[in-house]
């Protein structure tokens, strides 16, 4: 189904179900078929966003007391869409729905139609790919690259690069900075497109499995199998074995993967001329 993020979410919305939709990367909470809350281990929660970072979490209650209801609702909805984006990411495990299960958070909030959550998730996926279509960057440690002479960096980019130590992933940087995880991913992809962050090399293709051994004969050796006369392995019992043909080469094997180094050199040359 084109444009469908989660068929189960659509069915639950149509059935006006109440409970928790549990997936690999997070959980959506529904009341009468609408999303009221979302959680993901990747996305910082509302308390981290209000505090401005995990190292200032104790400041969240004090700041929460100073903001108005409108600002808090905007922050809550932002955290909901942020966590829902990761909760609805493609996963390997089956989705499960726990009827009647409610979130652990307390407080009022406007529910969001499931269709709106789905549209926003698709929009964010397309936006990420339009900026830098290398999703391997999203889960890898962020490795900064030196800026080109005269190259400018935004304040958000500078804050990210200052904390990118080659160990922290985008999700960890989002928690440290107290920013939505999706916005952090988007900024890191922009930095990668500008040549300021390394892009991980694509994983090599899996090695081919070796052929199974021949069946054992009566004495434990390979069993005799009929061969067609004229085949490469056909020989008389008293004759020498025919030479085994060399495995066929794959002329396209070396060109299956993109030349990342060449692409980076072209990108750096273009940036130097701008």
Secondary structure, DSSP 8 states (H G I E B T S, - for coil): -TT-S-HHHHHHHHTT--EEEEETTEEEEEETTEEEEEE-SSS--HHHHHHTSGGGGGGHHHHHTTS-HHHHHHHHHHHHHHHHHHHTS--SS--EEEET---S--S----EEHHHHHHHHHHHHHHHHHH---GGGGTSB--B----TT----HHHHHHHHH--SS-BHHHHHHHHT--HHHHHHHHHHHHHTTSB------------------B-TTSSB------TTSTT---TTS-----------TTGGGSS--HHHHHHHHHHHHHH-
